[in-house]
Amino acid sequence: MLVASPSGASAIMGKEFPSKFTHYGLRRKHNFRVWACEFPAFLPKEVENIKDQFARNLASRIDRLPVPLSLTKNHIMSSCVKPKTLSKTSPLVLLHGFDRSGSISSVWPFQDIDDIFFVSTVYHFLLLSSLLEWRYVLPLLEEAGLETWAFDILGWGFSDLENLPPCNVASKRDHLYQVDKLIFIDASVYAEGTGNLAKLPKLMAYAGVYLLKSIPLRLYATSLAFNRLSWNTCVDWTNIGRLHCLLPWWEDATVDFMISGGYNVSSYVQHVKQKALVIWGENDQIIDSKLSVRLQCELPNAIIRQVPDCGHIPHVEKPAAVSKLITDFVQVDGQVDIPAGLTCLKKV
């Protein structure tokens, strides 16, 4: 299943995922150094300043596992949160949104789709571009008994990119695999890549990327994404969203993606055969709600649910409602009950 939100996302797991990752992840302890305040040593030291306890709890669980890249014949130590327990059912994979408008092109390999439910976020604006955006929903999905993984997409999040691999579109797709069902959360799948930004001279591209991680711009984006945030919460959530930008390779990886042209997959939407759930925040100020209806209409096998009194990132703002929708979609063969207060939108 893909759970998507507003920027651009790609799939991480495939049919071989459980054995491939559990060999490293759940049967072997990693000896990374941990600070006094519980965090892995590879996280930026600014993680200590985060006040949100759910973000702190999830950050303390971040690990790195080797993921092969066939394009480079090397492994990337990819950052992830492993499930507390393994189950015999299909695992659920959570992917975050992008730092720049993009789409979900990496979830479109059309062969051997099996065994994975995929949840990804596709952000049209720059916001929570690491697995920390799942800080509220992931614990609820675990409580529901789902084997839940959260991964960072190549080039973003907290993976080890010291020996910088290509972070263009092809490499991000190579980092990911097939899925069984898809869930889109406020997903901007109709963005046409990075547009003219792909033609910028590198010096200007780096200047633009530097602006993307600036605190004023991130504060503005956070205020747009949510309904009625207090100032203190807005500042804290901004710090959570830009934490991965403080890693030394973030600017290089983002420029590489930008000049590669980004994702442009609107023409593929109608070819997606998997069952899909489209979740949308009623008060999304970043992506027009008409696009959610368009997405549902163009996906051959999709349903749509709207979360009332909610902005651009429902899995942060309304985690209980979103986790209920996800759990129902996974466990009841794609049928979703409508929790109290949620709106069901029909195809038009």
PEDA-V23795 format. One record per residue. N is the residue number from 1. RES is the residue in one letter. OMEGA is omega in degrees with one decimal (NA if undefined). Layout:
# PEDA-V23795
N_RES_OMEGA / N_RES_OMEGA
This chain:
# PEDA-V23795
1_M_173.9 / 2_L_170.4 / 3_V_-177.1 / 4_A_171.6 / 5_S_-163.2 / 6_P_169.3 / 7_S_175.3 / 8_G_-176.4 / 9_A_-179.0 / 10_S_-174.7 / 11_A_-174.3 / 12_I_-169.2 / 13_M_175.0 / 14_G_-175.9 / 15_K_-177.7 / 16_E_-170.6 / 17_F_-172.9 / 18_P_-178.2 / 19_S_-177.4 / 20_K_-175.6 / 21_F_-177.5 / 22_T_176.9 / 23_H_179.9 / 24_Y_-164.3 / 25_G_-171.7 / 26_L_-178.6 / 27_R_-177.9 / 28_R_179.8 / 29_K_177.4 / 30_H_-174.5 / 31_N_177.1 / 32_F_-178.0 / 33_R_179.7 / 34_V_177.8 / 35_W_-178.6 / 36_A_-178.1 / 37_C_163.4 / 38_E_-173.0 / 39_F_174.1 / 40_P_-171.9 / 41_A_-177.3 / 42_F_176.5 / 43_L_175.2 / 44_P_-175.9 / 45_K_-179.2 / 46_E_176.4 / 47_V_179.3 / 48_E_-176.8 / 49_N_-178.4 / 50_I_-177.7 / 51_K_-178.6 / 52_D_-174.1 / 53_Q_177.9 / 54_F_176.6 / 55_A_178.6 / 56_R_179.7 / 57_N_-178.7 / 58_L_178.0 / 59_A_-179.2 / 60_S_-179.4 / 61_R_-176.7 / 62_I_178.4 / 63_D_173.8 / 64_R_178.6 / 65_L_-178.8 / 66_P_175.8 / 67_V_-178.0 / 68_P_171.5 / 69_L_-176.4 / 70_S_-178.4 / 71_L_-179.4 / 72_T_-178.1 / 73_K_178.1 / 74_N_174.5 / 75_H_172.9 / 76_I_174.3 / 77_M_-172.9 / 78_S_-179.9 / 79_S_-177.2 / 80_C_166.7 / 81_V_-176.9 / 82_K_177.1 / 83_P_177.7 / 84_K_177.7 / 85_T_174.5 / 86_L_177.6 / 87_S_179.2 / 88_K_178.2 / 89_T_-179.0 / 90_S_176.9 / 91_P_176.9 / 92_L_-177.2 / 93_V_-179.3 / 94_L_175.6 / 95_L_-176.6 / 96_H_177.6 / 97_G_-177.9 / 98_F_176.3 / 99_D_-179.0 / 100_R_-178.8 / 101_S_-178.0 / 102_G_180.0 / 103_S_-171.2 / 104_I_-172.5 / 105_S_-177.2 / 106_S_177.0 / 107_V_-177.2 / 108_W_169.2 / 109_P_-168.0 / 110_F_179.2 / 111_Q_173.5 / 112_D_176.5 / 113_I_-175.3 / 114_D_160.1 / 115_D_-177.5 / 116_I_166.7 / 117_F_-172.5 / 118_F_179.3 / 119_V_-178.1 / 120_S_179.5 / 121_T_-178.4 / 122_V_-174.3 / 123_Y_175.0 / 124_H_-179.2 / 125_F_175.5 / 126_L_179.8 / 127_L_-172.1 / 128_L_-171.2 / 129_S_170.0 / 130_S_-177.7 / 131_L_179.2 / 132_L_177.5 / 133_E_178.3 / 134_W_-172.2 / 135_R_-179.6 / 136_Y_-174.5 / 137_V_-175.8 / 138_L_177.7 / 139_P_179.5 / 140_L_177.6 / 141_L_176.4 / 142_E_177.9 / 143_E_179.3 / 144_A_176.6 / 145_G_-178.8 / 146_L_172.3 / 147_E_-169.2 / 148_T_174.9 / 149_W_170.3 / 150_A_-178.1 / 151_F_170.3 / 152_D_178.3 / 153_I_-179.8 / 154_L_178.6 / 155_G_177.1 / 156_W_-178.3 / 157_G_-167.1 / 158_F_176.2 / 159_S_180.0 / 160_D_179.6 / 161_L_-178.4 / 162_E_172.3 / 163_N_-163.1 / 164_L_173.5 / 165_P_172.2 / 166_P_179.0 / 167_C_178.6 / 168_N_-177.0 / 169_V_-177.2 / 170_A_-179.3 / 171_S_177.9 / 172_K_177.7 / 173_R_179.9 / 174_D_-178.8 / 175_H_-168.1 / 176_L_-172.0 / 177_Y_-174.3 / 178_Q_-179.4 / 179_V_-178.5 / 180_D_176.8 / 181_K_-177.3 / 182_L_170.7 / 183_I_180.0 / 184_F_178.1 / 185_I_-178.9 / 186_D_-170.1 / 187_A_177.4 / 188_S_-177.5 / 189_V_-177.1 / 190_Y_174.8 / 191_A_-176.7 / 192_E_177.6 / 193_G_179.8 / 194_T_173.6 / 195_G_-177.0 / 196_N_177.7 / 197_L_179.1 / 198_A_-176.8 / 199_K_-178.6 / 200_L_168.4 / 201_P_-173.9 / 202_K_-179.5 / 203_L_179.1 / 204_M_178.4 / 205_A_179.0 / 206_Y_177.8 / 207_A_178.5 / 208_G_179.4 / 209_V_176.6 / 210_Y_178.1 / 211_L_-178.4 / 212_L_-177.9 / 213_K_-178.6 / 214_S_-177.4 / 215_I_179.6 / 216_P_-179.2 / 217_L_178.7 / 218_R_176.3 / 219_L_179.4 / 220_Y_-179.9 / 221_A_179.3 / 222_T_179.4 / 223_S_177.2 / 224_L_-169.8 / 225_A_-172.9 / 226_F_177.0 / 227_N_166.4 / 228_R_174.8 / 229_L_170.2 / 230_S_-178.2 / 231_W_-177.9 / 232_N_178.5 / 233_T_178.9 / 234_C_179.0 / 235_V_-178.7 / 236_D_-179.5 / 237_W_173.8 / 238_T_178.4 / 239_N_177.2 / 240_I_-176.2 / 241_G_-177.7 / 242_R_-176.5 / 243_L_-177.6 / 244_H_178.8 / 245_C_-176.8 / 246_L_174.7 / 247_L_-169.6 / 248_P_-177.4 / 249_W_-174.0 / 250_W_-177.6 / 251_E_179.4 / 252_D_-178.6 / 253_A_-177.9 / 254_T_176.4 / 255_V_179.2 / 256_D_178.1 / 257_F_-177.3 / 258_M_-175.6 / 259_I_174.9 / 260_S_176.9 / 261_G_179.1 / 262_G_-176.8 / 263_Y_175.6 / 264_N_-169.3 / 265_V_-175.6 / 266_S_-179.0 / 267_S_-178.8 / 268_Y_-171.3 / 269_V_-176.2 / 270_Q_-179.6 / 271_H_-179.1 / 272_V_-175.2 / 273_K_-177.9 / 274_Q_170.5 / 275_K_-175.5 / 276_A_174.3 / 277_L_177.3 / 278_V_178.2 / 279_I_-175.0 / 280_W_173.3 / 281_G_-174.3 / 282_E_-175.1 / 283_N_178.7 / 284_D_-180.0 / 285_Q_-175.6 / 286_I_179.6 / 287_I_-179.5 / 288_D_-178.9 / 289_S_177.5 / 290_K_179.7 / 291_L_177.2 / 292_S_177.4 / 293_V_176.6 / 294_R_179.8 / 295_L_179.0 / 296_Q_-178.3 / 297_C_-176.9 / 298_E_174.0 / 299_L_-174.9 / 300_P_-172.7 / 301_N_-172.4 / 302_A_171.0 / 303_I_-176.8 / 304_I_176.1 / 305_R_179.5 / 306_Q_179.2 / 307_V_-176.1 / 308_P_176.7 / 309_D_-173.6 / 310_C_-178.3 / 311_G_-169.0 / 312_H_-173.5 / 313_I_-174.6 / 314_P_-177.4 / 315_H_171.2 / 316_V_-173.8 / 317_E_-178.8 / 318_K_-172.4 / 319_P_-178.3 / 320_A_179.8 / 321_A_-178.5 / 322_V_179.8 / 323_S_176.6 / 324_K_178.1 / 325_L_179.8 / 326_I_-177.7 / 327_T_178.7 / 328_D_-178.3 / 329_F_180.0 / 330_V_-168.1 / 331_Q_-173.8 / 332_V_172.9 / 333_D_173.5 / 334_G_177.1 / 335_Q_-175.0 / 336_V_171.1 / 337_D_-179.5 / 338_I_178.5 / 339_P_179.1 / 340_A_177.6 / 341_G_179.6 / 342_L_-178.7 / 343_T_176.4 / 344_C_177.3 / 345_L_177.3 / 346_K_173.7 / 347_K_179.7 / 348_V_NA
